[in-house]
Amino acid sequence: MSVGVSDQHLRGFSICIGDGAMKFSKAFGVLIFVLPLFYPTHAQTVPAPRGPSTSGDRMRERGEADLQRRMWEMHHLEERLRVATKQPRTPAPEPKLSEEQRERILTLRRVDPADVEKYASLLRQKDTGIFKLFPNLGCMSKTVVKVSAECEKFVPLSSSFTFRTNNYSDEVYHDIFYKNERIVSDSFFSQGIFVAVGDEPIEAIDVSHPALKYLTSFQPDAEPGSAKDHAKLFRAGVESDGFRYEDSFEPRENTTYAMRMVAYRLANNLDPMSDETTMTEMMFHSLQFDKRVDLVVLFRILRRDENSGITLVWKQVSRADAGKIKFGKNVALKDFRPDSK
């Protein structure tokens, strides 16, 4: 596994949500934040020396190829939706980032070389990584990147991450999201569960650790009612064997955490899209473009920088196909999270 995180697609897209009944025919759009430097910044790596062929070059090439794939997927989805809903082709608004802002993002994402060196042995293993995460300060809208004084420390497109693909992500499909001074997991049609293991070396922890017992014994749900009940339970927090399990936490330096991420799949067949397709139904259609798996990871928070960014090193413990949730006949599709509308 490469030392750095592949933030190749920096997938800052979101479905534009309309008001009222949220009929897709009234509010259509896929917003894509286009950063010309969306290849793996190696923002998480020690810069490699230039040579005939470095691992950094290969990572960059792989990242650029992945970016092209992701962009194709998004445009393909947009075209399908436009045709299905008989919408005219209108470009979605895009927030503008200057060259200086782009360079700033890439620079601030770079991990301290001392941290990379310290965890070099771990990072040579498969399904591991190290990256920086910055708090979402509410400084980016669908069309504008704010540059006001309160947003001076904001680092765009760097507040959410998915271990499932080892990339920066977005509010819709993240595994972890840094906001309101907490790390949360509240992405669409998913259940994230955290537990603080404590100040223990991440290299020495495996699935046999007592903190992971409840986490790994959790049985994914198969119907929306029980999934909703569990989502409420983990929103409030649950105690078991001296550990607390919840869907958010306040990050602490020099602390190791474990996470179970269940990105559920949909068991129901979806109707073809039409001008009556709702935004909620559209969200379920979009699941096909996300990596829907059930995984357990460990991550350790190493340090906090002057921009409130935190450095995390992580390793995967287990991965499996995610369970499927099936809605009953005549039951409307709906996300089960407590804050879903």
Order of alpha helices (4+ residues) and beta strands (2+ residues): beta-beta-alpha-alpha-alpha-alpha-beta-beta-beta-beta-beta-beta-alpha-alpha-beta-beta-beta-beta-beta-alpha-beta-beta-beta
